[in-house]
């Protein structure tokens, strides 16, 4: 079984209504990656699950892109 893990949590995520990419969110995502990357069945990580779900929150896409980039 391989794991594809969402980096967002209830407390640390990109809010589609007022998106931002802050150092604190980066740190939380990095902690998640560091914790799970040591397992051989971790296949991938993703950011921004359901952040962009309609035309009104398309601007949040750049913040998801920044999260993946960093």
PDB file of N, CA, C, O and CB in Angstrom:
ATOM      1  N   UNK A   1       0.851  -1.173   0.000  1.00  0.00           N
ATOM      2  CA  UNK A   1       0.000   0.000   0.000  1.00  0.00           C
ATOM      3  C   UNK A   1       0.893   1.231   0.000  1.00  0.00           C
ATOM      4  O   UNK A   1       1.786   1.359   0.838  1.00  0.00           O
ATOM      5  CB  UNK A   1      -0.966   0.001   1.221  1.00  0.00           C
ATOM      6  N   UNK A   2       0.654   2.121  -0.929  1.00  0.00           N
ATOM      7  CA  UNK A   2       1.407   3.364  -1.016  1.00  0.00           C
ATOM      8  C   UNK A   2       0.547   4.528  -0.548  1.00  0.00           C
ATOM      9  O   UNK A   2      -0.675   4.516  -0.696  1.00  0.00           O
ATOM     10  CB  UNK A   2       1.903   3.603  -2.453  1.00  0.00           C
ATOM     11  N   UNK A   3       1.200   5.526   0.016  1.00  0.00           N
ATOM     12  CA  UNK A   3       0.517   6.675   0.592  1.00  0.00           C
ATOM     13  C   UNK A   3       0.769   7.918  -0.242  1.00  0.00           C
ATOM     14  O   UNK A   3       1.916   8.250  -0.539  1.00  0.00           O
ATOM     15  CB  UNK A   3       0.967   6.902   2.033  1.00  0.00           C
ATOM     16  N   UNK A   4      -0.298   8.604  -0.617  1.00  0.00           N
ATOM     17  CA  UNK A   4      -0.236   9.940  -1.207  1.00  0.00           C
ATOM     18  C   UNK A   4      -0.916  10.841  -0.195  1.00  0.00           C
ATOM     19  O   UNK A   4      -2.123  10.741   0.025  1.00  0.00           O
ATOM     20  CB  UNK A   4      -0.930  10.015  -2.653  1.00  0.00           C
ATOM     21  N   UNK A   5      -0.141  11.721   0.421  1.00  0.00           N
ATOM     22  CA  UNK A   5      -0.598  12.457   1.590  1.00  0.00           C
ATOM     23  C   UNK A   5      -0.864  13.923   1.299  1.00  0.00           C
ATOM     24  O   UNK A   5      -0.046  14.610   0.686  1.00  0.00           O
ATOM     25  CB  UNK A   5       0.409  12.341   2.688  1.00  0.00           C
ATOM     26  N   UNK A   6      -2.019  14.391   1.748  1.00  0.00           N
ATOM     27  CA  UNK A   6      -2.354  15.803   1.690  1.00  0.00           C
ATOM     28  C   UNK A   6      -1.597  16.520   2.798  1.00  0.00           C
ATOM     29  O   UNK A   6      -1.635  16.081   3.947  1.00  0.00           O
ATOM     30  CB  UNK A   6      -3.890  16.028   1.820  1.00  0.00           C
ATOM     31  N   UNK A   7      -0.916  17.605   2.482  1.00  0.00           N
ATOM     32  CA  UNK A   7      -0.157  18.344   3.482  1.00  0.00           C
ATOM     33  C   UNK A   7      -1.046  19.198   4.382  1.00  0.00           C
ATOM     34  O   UNK A   7      -0.657  19.524   5.504  1.00  0.00           O
ATOM     35  CB  UNK A   7       0.864  19.217   2.802  1.00  0.00           C
ATOM     36  N   UNK A   8      -2.205  19.553   3.914  1.00  0.00           N
ATOM     37  CA  UNK A   8      -3.099  20.407   4.688  1.00  0.00           C
ATOM     38  C   UNK A   8      -3.733  19.641   5.848  1.00  0.00           C
ATOM     39  O   UNK A   8      -4.023  18.448   5.757  1.00  0.00           O
ATOM     40  CB  UNK A   8      -4.187  20.988   3.786  1.00  0.00           C
ATOM     41  N   UNK A   9      -3.933  20.368   6.926  1.00  0.00           N
ATOM     42  CA  UNK A   9      -4.667  19.834   8.074  1.00  0.00           C
ATOM     43  C   UNK A   9      -5.794  20.807   8.392  1.00  0.00           C
ATOM     44  O   UNK A   9      -5.932  21.842   7.740  1.00  0.00           O
ATOM     45  CB  UNK A   9      -3.726  19.623   9.321  1.00  0.00           C
ATOM     46  N   UNK A  10      -6.580  20.477   9.372  1.00  0.00           N
ATOM     47  CA  UNK A  10      -7.674  21.365   9.771  1.00  0.00           C
ATOM     48  C   UNK A  10      -7.125  22.720  10.218  1.00  0.00           C
ATOM     49  O   UNK A  10      -7.728  23.759   9.952  1.00  0.00           O
ATOM     50  CB  UNK A  10      -8.509  20.724  10.902  1.00  0.00           C
ATOM     51  N   UNK A  11      -5.990  22.701  10.893  1.00  0.00           N
ATOM     52  CA  UNK A  11      -5.421  23.932  11.429  1.00  0.00           C
ATOM     53  C   UNK A  11      -4.409  24.609  10.504  1.00  0.00           C
ATOM     54  O   UNK A  11      -4.156  25.806  10.645  1.00  0.00           O
ATOM     55  CB  UNK A  11      -4.770  23.642  12.734  1.00  0.00           C
ATOM     56  N   UNK A  12      -3.841  23.884   9.584  1.00  0.00           N
ATOM     57  CA  UNK A  12      -2.809  24.429   8.699  1.00  0.00           C
ATOM     58  C   UNK A  12      -3.167  24.117   7.251  1.00  0.00           C
ATOM     59  O   UNK A  12      -2.947  23.004   6.772  1.00  0.00           O
ATOM     60  CB  UNK A  12      -1.409  23.852   9.053  1.00  0.00           C
ATOM     61  N   UNK A  13      -3.721  25.110   6.561  1.00  0.00           N
ATOM     62  CA  UNK A  13      -4.144  24.915   5.179  1.00  0.00           C
ATOM     63  C   UNK A  13      -4.223  26.249   4.461  1.00  0.00           C
ATOM     64  O   UNK A  13      -4.136  27.308   5.083  1.00  0.00           O
ATOM     65  CB  UNK A  13      -5.497  24.196   5.120  1.00  0.00           C
ATOM     66  N   UNK A  14      -4.385  26.191   3.168  1.00  0.00           N
ATOM     67  CA  UNK A  14      -4.586  27.392   2.372  1.00  0.00           C
ATOM     68  C   UNK A  14      -6.087  27.639   2.307  1.00  0.00           C
ATOM     69  O   UNK A  14      -6.840  26.837   1.754  1.00  0.00           O
ATOM     70  CB  UNK A  14      -3.958  27.252   0.934  1.00  0.00           C
ATOM     71  N   UNK A  15      -6.500  28.741   2.870  1.00  0.00           N
ATOM     72  CA  UNK A  15      -7.918  29.107   2.905  1.00  0.00           C
ATOM     73  C   UNK A  15      -8.302  29.712   1.560  1.00  0.00           C
ATOM     74  O   UNK A  15      -7.752  30.739   1.161  1.00  0.00           O
ATOM     75  CB  UNK A  15      -8.217  30.106   4.071  1.00  0.00           C
ATOM     76  N   UNK A  16      -9.225  29.093   0.873  1.00  0.00           N
ATOM     77  CA  UNK A  16      -9.584  29.549  -0.469  1.00  0.00           C
ATOM     78  C   UNK A  16     -10.204  30.940  -0.479  1.00  0.00           C
ATOM     79  O   UNK A  16     -10.125  31.641  -1.488  1.00  0.00           O
ATOM     80  CB  UNK A  16     -10.537  28.574  -1.100  1.00  0.00           C
ATOM     81  N   UNK A  17     -10.820  31.352   0.628  1.00  0.00           N
ATOM     82  CA  UNK A  17     -11.478  32.659   0.676  1.00  0.00           C
ATOM     83  C   UNK A  17     -10.510  33.798   0.988  1.00  0.00           C
ATOM     84  O   UNK A  17     -10.742  34.936   0.580  1.00  0.00           O
ATOM     85  CB  UNK A  17     -12.580  32.638   1.707  1.00  0.00           C
ATOM     86  N   UNK A  18      -9.455  33.507   1.690  1.00  0.00           N
ATOM     87  CA  UNK A  18      -8.413  34.514   1.958  1.00  0.00           C
ATOM     88  C   UNK A  18      -7.059  33.812   1.963  1.00  0.00           C
ATOM     89  O   UNK A  18      -6.450  33.627   3.017  1.00  0.00           O
ATOM     90  CB  UNK A  18      -8.666  35.257   3.328  1.00  0.00           C
ATOM     91  N   UNK A  19      -6.592  33.420   0.772  1.00  0.00           N
ATOM     92  CA  UNK A  19      -5.369  32.619   0.678  1.00  0.00           C
ATOM     93  C   UNK A  19      -4.127  33.396   1.078  1.00  0.00           C
ATOM     94  O   UNK A  19      -4.019  34.601   0.851  1.00  0.00           O
ATOM     95  CB  UNK A  19      -5.202  32.097  -0.726  1.00  0.00           C
ATOM     96  N   UNK A  20      -3.205  32.682   1.672  1.00  0.00           N
ATOM     97  CA  UNK A  20      -1.891  33.234   1.968  1.00  0.00           C
ATOM     98  C   UNK A  20      -0.889  32.095   2.068  1.00  0.00           C
ATOM     99  O   UNK A  20      -1.238  30.959   2.392  1.00  0.00           O
ATOM    100  CB  UNK A  20      -1.914  34.067   3.278  1.00  0.00           C
ATOM    101  N   UNK A  21       0.351  32.422   1.785  1.00  0.00           N
ATOM    102  CA  UNK A  21       1.425  31.452   1.915  1.00  0.00           C
ATOM    103  C   UNK A  21       2.423  32.057   2.883  1.00  0.00           C
ATOM    104  O   UNK A  21       3.221  32.915   2.508  1.00  0.00           O
ATOM    105  CB  UNK A  21       2.089  31.105   0.524  1.00  0.00           C
ATOM    106  N   UNK A  22       2.378  31.612   4.121  1.00  0.00           N
ATOM    107  CA  UNK A  22       3.190  32.181   5.191  1.00  0.00           C
ATOM    108  C   UNK A  22       4.233  31.178   5.672  1.00  0.00           C
ATOM    109  O   UNK A  22       4.121  29.976   5.430  1.00  0.00           O
ATOM    110  CB  UNK A  22       2.302  32.623   6.360  1.00  0.00           C
ATOM    111  N   UNK A  23       5.234  31.690   6.348  1.00  0.00           N
ATOM    112  CA  UNK A  23       6.294  30.845   6.872  1.00  0.00           C
ATOM    113  C   UNK A  23       5.744  29.803   7.848  1.00  0.00           C
ATOM    114  O   UNK A  23       6.232  28.673   7.885  1.00  0.00           O
ATOM    115  CB  UNK A  23       7.356  31.699   7.555  1.00  0.00           C
ATOM    116  N   UNK A  24       4.748  30.169   8.627  1.00  0.00           N
ATOM    117  CA  UNK A  24       4.167  29.213   9.581  1.00  0.00           C
ATOM    118  C   UNK A  24       3.509  28.032   8.864  1.00  0.00           C
ATOM    119  O   UNK A  24       3.603  26.896   9.328  1.00  0.00           O
ATOM    120  CB  UNK A  24       3.137  29.917  10.477  1.00  0.00           C
ATOM    121  N   UNK A  25       2.850  28.294   7.747  1.00  0.00           N
ATOM    122  CA  UNK A  25       2.236  27.213   6.975  1.00  0.00           C
ATOM    123  C   UNK A  25       3.319  26.352   6.317  1.00  0.00           C
ATOM    124  O   UNK A  25       3.217  25.125   6.295  1.00  0.00           O
ATOM    125  CB  UNK A  25       1.274  27.787   5.901  1.00  0.00           C
ATOM    126  N   UNK A  26       4.337  26.995   5.791  1.00  0.00           N
ATOM    127  CA  UNK A  26       5.473  26.258   5.232  1.00  0.00           C
ATOM    128  C   UNK A  26       6.069  25.323   6.277  1.00  0.00           C
ATOM    129  O   UNK A  26       6.347  24.158   5.996  1.00  0.00           O
ATOM    130  CB  UNK A  26       6.549  27.232   4.712  1.00  0.00           C
ATOM    131  N   UNK A  27       6.262  25.847   7.487  1.00  0.00           N
ATOM    132  CA  UNK A  27       6.841  25.036   8.561  1.00  0.00           C
ATOM    133  C   UNK A  27       5.981  23.829   8.892  1.00  0.00           C
ATOM    134  O   UNK A  27       6.506  22.740   9.126  1.00  0.00           O
ATOM    135  CB  UNK A  27       7.034  25.878   9.806  1.00  0.00           C
ATOM    136  N   UNK A  28       4.661  24.008   8.915  1.00  0.00           N
ATOM    137  CA  UNK A  28       3.760  22.882   9.191  1.00  0.00           C
ATOM    138  C   UNK A  28       3.825  21.842   8.078  1.00  0.00           C
ATOM    139  O   UNK A  28       3.868  20.641   8.344  1.00  0.00           O
ATOM    140  CB  UNK A  28       2.316  23.379   9.360  1.00  0.00           C
ATOM    141  N   UNK A  29       3.832  22.307   6.835  1.00  0.00           N
ATOM    142  CA  UNK A  29       3.929  21.375   5.708  1.00  0.00           C
ATOM    143  C   UNK A  29       5.262  20.627   5.755  1.00  0.00           C
ATOM    144  O   UNK A  29       5.310  19.426   5.491  1.00  0.00           O
ATOM    145  CB  UNK A  29       3.779  22.128   4.361  1.00  0.00           C
ATOM    146  N   UNK A  30       6.348  21.339   6.092  1.00  0.00           N
ATOM    147  CA  UNK A  30       7.669  20.714   6.166  1.00  0.00           C
ATOM    148  C   UNK A  30       7.711  19.655   7.268  1.00  0.00           C
ATOM    149  O   UNK A  30       8.308  18.595   7.084  1.00  0.00           O
ATOM    150  CB  UNK A  30       8.753  21.778   6.412  1.00  0.00           C
ATOM    151  N   UNK A  31       7.086  19.933   8.402  1.00  0.00           N
ATOM    152  CA  UNK A  31       7.033  18.946   9.477  1.00  0.00           C
ATOM    153  C   UNK A  31       6.330  17.668   9.018  1.00  0.00           C
ATOM    154  O   UNK A  31       6.766  16.564   9.343  1.00  0.00           O
ATOM    155  CB  UNK A  31       6.320  19.531  10.701  1.00  0.00           C
ATOM    156  N   UNK A  32       5.256  17.821   8.273  1.00  0.00           N
ATOM    157  CA  UNK A  32       4.521  16.665   7.756  1.00  0.00           C
ATOM    158  C   UNK A  32       5.385  15.877   6.783  1.00  0.00           C
ATOM    159  O   UNK A  32       5.445  14.649   6.852  1.00  0.00           O
ATOM    160  CB  UNK A  32       3.219  17.112   7.069  1.00  0.00           C
ATOM    161  N   UNK A  33       6.046  16.577   5.886  1.00  0.00           N
ATOM    162  CA  UNK A  33       6.913  15.904   4.914  1.00  0.00           C
ATOM    163  C   UNK A  33       8.047  15.177   5.624  1.00  0.00           C
ATOM    164  O   UNK A  33       8.351  14.028   5.304  1.00  0.00           O
ATOM    165  CB  UNK A  33       7.482  16.914   3.902  1.00  0.00           C
ATOM    166  N   UNK A  34       8.666  15.844   6.581  1.00  0.00           N
ATOM    167  CA  UNK A  34       9.771  15.225   7.318  1.00  0.00           C
ATOM    168  C   UNK A  34       9.314  13.975   8.072  1.00  0.00           C
ATOM    169  O   UNK A  34      10.044  12.986   8.143  1.00  0.00           O
ATOM    170  CB  UNK A  34      10.380  16.230   8.299  1.00  0.00           C
ATOM    171  N   UNK A  35       8.114  14.023   8.630  1.00  0.00           N
ATOM    172  CA  UNK A  35       7.608  12.889   9.406  1.00  0.00           C
ATOM    173  C   UNK A  35       7.293  11.678   8.531  1.00  0.00           C
ATOM    174  O   UNK A  35       7.530  10.540   8.935  1.00  0.00           O
ATOM    175  CB  UNK A  35       6.365  13.301  10.170  1.00  0.00           C
ATOM    176  N   UNK A  36       6.758  11.922   7.330  1.00  0.00           N
ATOM    177  CA  UNK A  36       6.307  10.807   6.496  1.00  0.00           C
ATOM    178  C   UNK A  36       7.300  10.377   5.423  1.00  0.00           C
ATOM    179  O   UNK A  36       7.176   9.277   4.883  1.00  0.00           O
ATOM    180  CB  UNK A  36       5.026  11.172   5.845  1.00  0.00           C
ATOM    181  N   UNK A  37       8.275  11.211   5.105  1.00  0.00           N
ATOM    182  CA  UNK A  37       9.199  10.857   4.015  1.00  0.00           C
ATOM    183  C   UNK A  37      10.120   9.697   4.380  1.00  0.00           C
ATOM    184  O   UNK A  37      10.716   9.083   3.495  1.00  0.00           O
ATOM    185  CB  UNK A  37      10.038  12.064   3.633  1.00  0.00           C
ATOM    186  N   UNK A  38      10.243   9.393   5.656  1.00  0.00           N
ATOM    187  CA  UNK A  38      11.129   8.290   6.059  1.00  0.00           C
ATOM    188  C   UNK A  38      10.513   6.911   5.825  1.00  0.00           C
ATOM    189  O   UNK A  38      11.203   5.896   5.922  1.00  0.00           O
ATOM    190  CB  UNK A  38      11.491   8.433   7.523  1.00  0.00           C
ATOM    191  N   UNK A  39       9.226   6.876   5.520  1.00  0.00           N
ATOM    192  CA  UNK A  39       8.569   5.594   5.288  1.00  0.00           C
ATOM    193  C   UNK A  39       8.678   5.209   3.817  1.00  0.00           C
ATOM    194  O   UNK A  39       8.402   6.036   2.948  1.00  0.00           O
ATOM    195  CB  UNK A  39       7.091   5.653   5.721  1.00  0.00           C
ATOM    196  N   UNK A  40       9.070   3.986   3.521  1.00  0.00           N
ATOM    197  CA  UNK A  40       9.287   3.589   2.127  1.00  0.00           C
ATOM    198  C   UNK A  40       8.005   3.510   1.294  1.00  0.00           C
ATOM    199  O   UNK A  40       8.074   3.462   0.066  1.00  0.00           O
ATOM    200  CB  UNK A  40       9.975   2.259   2.092  1.00  0.00           C
ATOM    201  N   UNK A  41       6.854   3.495   1.934  1.00  0.00           N
ATOM    202  CA  UNK A  41       5.613   3.412   1.163  1.00  0.00           C
ATOM    203  C   UNK A  41       4.985   4.787   0.920  1.00  0.00           C
ATOM    204  O   UNK A  41       3.866   4.869   0.415  1.00  0.00           O
ATOM    205  CB  UNK A  41       4.618   2.515   1.882  1.00  0.00           C
ATOM    206  N   UNK A  42       5.694   5.870   1.274  1.00  0.00           N
ATOM    207  CA  UNK A  42       5.198   7.215   0.961  1.00  0.00           C
ATOM    208  C   UNK A  42       5.541   7.515  -0.488  1.00  0.00           C
ATOM    209  O   UNK A  42       6.712   7.623  -0.852  1.00  0.00           O
ATOM    210  CB  UNK A  42       5.812   8.298   1.922  1.00  0.00           C
ATOM    211  N   UNK A  43       4.524   7.646  -1.299  1.00  0.00           N
ATOM    212  CA  UNK A  43       4.705   7.846  -2.729  1.00  0.00           C
ATOM    213  C   UNK A  43       4.793   9.320  -3.094  1.00  0.00           C
ATOM    214  O   UNK A  43       5.617   9.711  -3.921  1.00  0.00           O
ATOM    215  CB  UNK A  43       3.573   7.197  -3.490  1.00  0.00           C
ATOM    216  N   UNK A  44       3.936  10.146  -2.472  1.00  0.00           N
ATOM    217  CA  UNK A  44       3.886  11.555  -2.863  1.00  0.00           C
ATOM    218  C   UNK A  44       3.152  12.384  -1.812  1.00  0.00           C
ATOM    219  O   UNK A  44       2.479  11.859  -0.925  1.00  0.00           O
ATOM    220  CB  UNK A  44       3.202  11.710  -4.232  1.00  0.00           C
ATOM    221  N   UNK A  45       3.309  13.685  -1.947  1.00  0.00           N
ATOM    222  CA  UNK A  45       2.580  14.652  -1.134  1.00  0.00           C
ATOM    223  C   UNK A  45       1.859  15.592  -2.082  1.00  0.00           C
ATOM    224  O   UNK A  45       2.300  15.808  -3.211  1.00  0.00           O
ATOM    225  CB  UNK A  45       3.536  15.437  -0.168  1.00  0.00           C
ATOM    226  N   UNK A  46       0.752  16.148  -1.624  1.00  0.00           N
ATOM    227  CA  UNK A  46       0.090  17.161  -2.434  1.00  0.00           C
ATOM    228  C   UNK A  46      -0.428  18.277  -1.545  1.00  0.00           C
ATOM    229  O   UNK A  46      -0.688  18.080  -0.358  1.00  0.00           O
ATOM    230  CB  UNK A  46      -1.059  16.545  -3.250  1.00  0.00           C
ATOM    231  N   UNK A  47      -0.571  19.445  -2.136  1.00  0.00           N
ATOM    232  CA  UNK A  47      -1.071  20.622  -1.423  1.00  0.00           C
ATOM    233  C   UNK A  47      -2.258  21.170  -2.207  1.00  0.00           C
ATOM    234  O   UNK A  47      -2.299  21.088  -3.434  1.00  0.00           O
ATOM    235  CB  UNK A  47       0.052  21.716  -1.248  1.00  0.00           C
ATOM    236  N   UNK A  48      -3.193  21.714  -1.502  1.00  0.00           N
ATOM    237  CA  UNK A  48      -4.288  22.400  -2.183  1.00  0.00           C
ATOM    238  C   UNK A  48      -5.455  21.542  -2.574  1.00  0.00           C
ATOM    239  O   UNK A  48      -6.143  21.866  -3.542  1.00  0.00           O
ATOM    240  CB  UNK A  48      -3.782  23.039  -3.371  1.00  0.00           C
ATOM    241  N   UNK A  49      -5.711  20.475  -1.879  1.00  0.00           N
ATOM    242  CA  UNK A  49      -6.880  19.652  -2.181  1.00  0.00           C
ATOM    243  C   UNK A  49      -8.155  20.467  -1.963  1.00  0.00           C
ATOM    244  O   UNK A  49      -8.428  20.916  -0.850  1.00  0.00           O
ATOM    245  CB  UNK A  49      -6.893  18.370  -1.305  1.00  0.00           C
ATOM    246  N   UNK A  50      -8.912  20.650  -3.004  1.00  0.00           N
ATOM    247  CA  UNK A  50     -10.192  21.365  -2.990  1.00  0.00           C
ATOM    248  C   UNK A  50     -10.064  22.840  -2.641  1.00  0.00           C
ATOM    249  O   UNK A  50     -11.040  23.453  -2.208  1.00  0.00           O
ATOM    250  CB  UNK A  50     -11.122  20.712  -2.018  1.00  0.00           C
ATOM    251  N   UNK A  51      -8.887  23.421  -2.817  1.00  0.00           N
ATOM    252  CA  UNK A  51      -8.748  24.864  -2.615  1.00  0.00           C
ATOM    253  C   UNK A  51      -9.455  25.590  -3.745  1.00  0.00           C
ATOM    254  O   UNK A  51     -10.182  26.556  -3.510  1.00  0.00           O
ATOM    255  CB  UNK A  51      -7.250  25.283  -2.541  1.00  0.00           C
ATOM    256  N   UNK A  52      -9.250  25.139  -4.947  1.00  0.00           N
ATOM    257  CA  UNK A  52      -9.883  25.743  -6.119  1.00  0.00           C
ATOM    258  C   UNK A  52     -11.048  24.881  -6.569  1.00  0.00           C
ATOM    259  O   UNK A  52     -10.873  23.894  -7.283  1.00  0.00           O
ATOM    260  CB  UNK A  52      -8.866  25.923  -7.271  1.00  0.00           C
ATOM    261  N   UNK A  53     -12.231  25.268  -6.141  1.00  0.00           N
ATOM    262  CA  UNK A  53     -13.386  24.463  -6.517  1.00  0.00           C
ATOM    263  C   UNK A  53     -14.429  25.235  -7.303  1.00  0.00           C
ATOM    264  O   UNK A  53     -15.458  24.667  -7.670  1.00  0.00           O
ATOM    265  CB  UNK A  53     -14.017  23.888  -5.296  1.00  0.00           C
ATOM    266  N   UNK A  54     -14.196  26.516  -7.573  1.00  0.00           N
ATOM    267  CA  UNK A  54     -15.067  27.272  -8.471  1.00  0.00           C
ATOM    268  C   UNK A  54     -14.331  28.522  -8.952  1.00  0.00           C
ATOM    269  O   UNK A  54     -13.227  28.809  -8.491  1.00  0.00           O
ATOM    270  CB  UNK A  54     -16.401  27.654  -7.763  1.00  0.00           C
ATOM    271  N   UNK A  55     -14.933  29.254  -9.865  1.00  0.00           N
ATOM    272  CA  UNK A  55     -14.273  30.410 -10.474  1.00  0.00           C
ATOM    273  C   UNK A  55     -13.964  31.513  -9.468  1.00  0.00           C
ATOM    274  O   UNK A  55     -12.993  32.247  -9.647  1.00  0.00           O
ATOM    275  CB  UNK A  55     -15.134  30.967 -11.579  1.00  0.00           C
ATOM    276  N   UNK A  56     -14.756  31.642  -8.433  1.00  0.00           N
ATOM    277  CA  UNK A  56     -14.564  32.747  -7.491  1.00  0.00           C
ATOM    278  C   UNK A  56     -13.299  32.615  -6.645  1.00  0.00           C
ATOM    279  O   UNK A  56     -12.819  33.611  -6.104  1.00  0.00           O
ATOM    280  CB  UNK A  56     -15.756  32.845  -6.585  1.00  0.00           C
ATOM    281  N   UNK A  57     -12.754  31.409  -6.523  1.00  0.00           N
ATOM    282  CA  UNK A  57     -11.537  31.268  -5.717  1.00  0.00           C
ATOM    283  C   UNK A  57     -10.320  30.847  -6.545  1.00  0.00           C
ATOM    284  O   UNK A  57      -9.363  30.289  -6.009  1.00  0.00           O
ATOM    285  CB  UNK A  57     -11.770  30.257  -4.612  1.00  0.00           C
ATOM    286  N   UNK A  58     -10.360  31.111  -7.825  1.00  0.00           N
ATOM    287  CA  UNK A  58      -9.229  30.816  -8.706  1.00  0.00           C
ATOM    288  C   UNK A  58      -7.951  31.538  -8.288  1.00  0.00           C
ATOM    289  O   UNK A  58      -6.868  30.978  -8.459  1.00  0.00           O
ATOM    290  CB  UNK A  58      -9.575  31.188 -10.129  1.00  0.00           C
ATOM    291  N   UNK A  59      -8.025  32.764  -7.744  1.00  0.00           N
ATOM    292  CA  UNK A  59      -6.783  33.426  -7.318  1.00  0.00           C
ATOM    293  C   UNK A  59      -5.978  32.637  -6.284  1.00  0.00           C
ATOM    294  O   UNK A  59      -4.775  32.859  -6.148  1.00  0.00           O
ATOM    295  CB  UNK A  59      -7.107  34.777  -6.754  1.00  0.00           C
ATOM    296  N   UNK A  60      -6.603  31.739  -5.569  1.00  0.00           N
ATOM    297  CA  UNK A  60      -5.885  30.928  -4.585  1.00  0.00           C
ATOM    298  C   UNK A  60      -4.904  29.956  -5.249  1.00  0.00           C
ATOM    299  O   UNK A  60      -4.036  29.399  -4.577  1.00  0.00           O
ATOM    300  CB  UNK A  60      -6.879  30.153  -3.723  1.00  0.00           C
ATOM    301  N   UNK A  61      -5.036  29.753  -6.541  1.00  0.00           N
ATOM    302  CA  UNK A  61      -4.150  28.830  -7.267  1.00  0.00           C
ATOM    303  C   UNK A  61      -2.682  29.201  -7.125  1.00  0.00           C
ATOM    304  O   UNK A  61      -1.828  28.322  -7.010  1.00  0.00           O
ATOM    305  CB  UNK A  61      -4.521  28.801  -8.738  1.00  0.00           C
ATOM    306  N   UNK A  62      -2.382  30.495  -7.131  1.00  0.00           N
ATOM    307  CA  UNK A  62      -0.976  30.907  -7.021  1.00  0.00           C
ATOM    308  C   UNK A  62      -0.386  30.531  -5.658  1.00  0.00           C
ATOM    309  O   UNK A  62       0.818  30.295  -5.554  1.00  0.00           O
ATOM    310  CB  UNK A  62      -0.849  32.422  -7.245  1.00  0.00           C
ATOM    311  N   UNK A  63      -1.212  30.473  -4.623  1.00  0.00           N
ATOM    312  CA  UNK A  63      -0.729  30.101  -3.298  1.00  0.00           C
ATOM    313  C   UNK A  63      -0.474  28.591  -3.207  1.00  0.00           C
ATOM    314  O   UNK A  63       0.458  28.149  -2.535  1.00  0.00           O
ATOM    315  CB  UNK A  63      -1.737  30.536  -2.225  1.00  0.00           C
ATOM    316  N   UNK A  64      -1.304  27.821  -3.882  1.00  0.00           N
ATOM    317  CA  UNK A  64      -1.076  26.382  -3.955  1.00  0.00           C
ATOM    318  C   UNK A  64       0.210  26.126  -4.733  1.00  0.00           C
ATOM    319  O   UNK A  64       1.012  25.274  -4.351  1.00  0.00           O
ATOM    320  CB  UNK A  64      -2.282  25.654  -4.620  1.00  0.00           C
ATOM    321  N   UNK A  65       0.405  26.854  -5.809  1.00  0.00           N
ATOM    322  CA  UNK A  65       1.610  26.716  -6.617  1.00  0.00           C
ATOM    323  C   UNK A  65       2.852  27.053  -5.782  1.00  0.00           C
ATOM    324  O   UNK A  65       3.865  26.361  -5.877  1.00  0.00           O
ATOM    325  CB  UNK A  65       1.532  27.626  -7.864  1.00  0.00           C
ATOM    326  N   UNK A  66       2.779  28.098  -4.977  1.00  0.00           N
ATOM    327  CA  UNK A  66       3.904  28.471  -4.112  1.00  0.00           C
ATOM    328  C   UNK A  66       4.202  27.375  -3.097  1.00  0.00           C
ATOM    329  O   UNK A  66       5.364  27.087  -2.811  1.00  0.00           O
ATOM    330  CB  UNK A  66       3.610  29.792  -3.387  1.00  0.00           C
ATOM    331  N   UNK A  67       3.161  26.767  -2.555  1.00  0.00           N
ATOM    332  CA  UNK A  67       3.354  25.684  -1.582  1.00  0.00           C
ATOM    333  C   UNK A  67       4.073  24.500  -2.225  1.00  0.00           C
ATOM    334  O   UNK A  67       4.982  23.927  -1.625  1.00  0.00           O
ATOM    335  CB  UNK A  67       1.999  25.228  -1.002  1.00  0.00           C
ATOM    336  N   UNK A  68       3.679  24.141  -3.415  1.00  0.00           N
ATOM    337  CA  UNK A  68       4.312  23.022  -4.117  1.00  0.00           C
ATOM    338  C   UNK A  68       5.749  23.383  -4.500  1.00  0.00           C
ATOM    339  O   UNK A  68       6.654  22.558  -4.380  1.00  0.00           O
ATOM    340  CB  UNK A  68       3.499  22.637  -5.380  1.00  0.00           C
ATOM    341  N   UNK A  69       5.947  24.591  -4.949  1.00  0.00           N
ATOM    342  CA  UNK A  69       7.284  25.058  -5.341  1.00  0.00           C
ATOM    343  C   UNK A  69       8.263  25.000  -4.150  1.00  0.00           C
ATOM    344  O   UNK A  69       9.391  24.525  -4.285  1.00  0.00           O
ATOM    345  CB  UNK A  69       7.204  26.506  -5.895  1.00  0.00           C
ATOM    346  N   UNK A  70       7.821  25.481  -3.014  1.00  0.00           N
ATOM    347  CA  UNK A  70       8.707  25.582  -1.848  1.00  0.00           C
ATOM    348  C   UNK A  70       8.889  24.251  -1.162  1.00  0.00           C
ATOM    349  O   UNK A  70       9.605  24.163  -0.164  1.00  0.00           O
ATOM    350  CB  UNK A  70       8.167  26.591  -0.858  1.00  0.00           C
TER     351      UNK A  70
END
